Amino acid sequence: MSRQQSSGPSQRMLRVGEQVRHALSDILQRGEVRDDLIETTVISVSEVRMSPDLKIATAFVSPLGAKDDKAVIEALNRNARFIRGRISPALRQMKYMPEFRFRLDTSYDNFSKINELLHSPEVARDLGHHEDDKDEGDDK
């Protein structure tokens, strides 16, 4: 009997991803990674996506106040094995410790673009026409 594949992550992947995100945030907050760039940058971990076999953790991070976001991501990827070792006590219930990959989180940029579009005069004009049409339709 075969299981159907769902399009999204499983509950287990989501739960483990959230545990890894908390553990990673704690390590970065305590300043345990000895890298000048990482130590001097506030790093927000917005999401950790786990692979289906839970062996790869892709962490989406936002360096706050950094001049070069890509340099911070490179520094995190250089220190991924060290971070993996530091996180292992917090995730001791896992059979395999995941390999870490760090990616820049661009969701905040996307949110601001969408917000900007929603507040643009063209969209406001279009929304105004639809509301007027509804009002006119109600009177008839």
N, C-alpha and C positions, 0 to 999 in steps of 0.2 A: 504494500500500500504506500503510495507516494504522497508526500506533503505538498500542498500548493505553496508556491513562492509568493510572498506578499511584496508589494512595491516598496514599503518602508522598512525601517529597522525594527527588529523584534524588541519586546519588552526587556529581555535580558541585555541586549546591546545598549538600550537606552539607560538602564539601571547601572550597568558597569561603566558606561561613559560618564555618567554623573559622579560616580565614586572616584573615577580617575581624575575628573575635573577638580573635585574638591581637594584631592591629594596633591595634585599639581599646583593648585593655587596656594596651598599651605607651604609647599617647598619654595615657591617663588617669593611669597610674602616674608618668609623667615630669612631670606637672603642666603640660602644654602649653596647656591650655584656661584662659584668663584670666577666670575667673568665681569670685567669692568663695565661693559655695556649693559649686561643684564642687571648688575647690582645698582646701577644709576638710573634705571628705567622702571617705571611702574608698568606692570604688564597685567592686563585683564584677560582672563581665560573665559571666553564666552561659551564655548562648546567643545566637547570632545566626542568625536564619532569613532565608534569601534567597528572593526571589520567583523564579518559574520563569525569568524573563528576566534574572535577576541584577542588576536595576536598582534594587531596593529592599531594603535591609537593615534588618530589625527586630531591634533589640538588646534583650534582656531583662536588666535590671540590678537589682542590689540595693544601695541605699545603706546602708552599715553605720554605725551610730551617728548617723544623721541624725534630727533631730526631726521633720522634715516630708518624707516620701519623695516626695510629689507635687511639692513645690517643686524637688527635685533633678531629677526627670524633666522638669519644665518648663524648667529651666535647660539640661539636655542638649539638649532639642529646640530651644531658642532658639539654641544654639551648633552645631547639626547641620551647617550649611554650613561653618563654620570647621573642625570635626572632619573633615568630608569632604575638605577641602583638605589637612589635616595628614596624613591617612592615605594619600593618593594615591601618595606615593613607595613606600610599603611594598606597594602593590597595583598596581604599574605594569604587570604582565602582563595586567591586565583591560582589555577593550575599552572598557567604560563604568564610571565610578566610581559606585558605588551611592549612592542617596539614603538618608540615615539617619533612622530613626524609633526612638525610645526608649520602652520600656514597662517598667512595674514587674514584676519577677519575683515571682510569688506561689507558686511551686512549693514553697518552704521552708515556707510557711504550710500548704499542703496536706499536706506530709509530716508536720508536727507534728500536724495534725488526725487523720490516719490512724493515727499512732503512738498518740495518745491514745485513739482508739477501740479499737485492738487491745489496749490494756492496761486497758480498762474492765472492771469486774466482770461485766457481762452477757456480754461476749465470752469472758472467761476461763471463766465458768460453762458456756457453750455448748461451748467447746472441751473442757472437762473431761468433759462428757457423751459426746461423740463418742469420746474415747479410751477411756472405760469401756465403751461399746458394742462397740468393736473388741476389747477384751480379753475380754469375755464371749463374743463370737462365736468367738474363737480356741479357747476351752475346749470348745465344743460339737462 
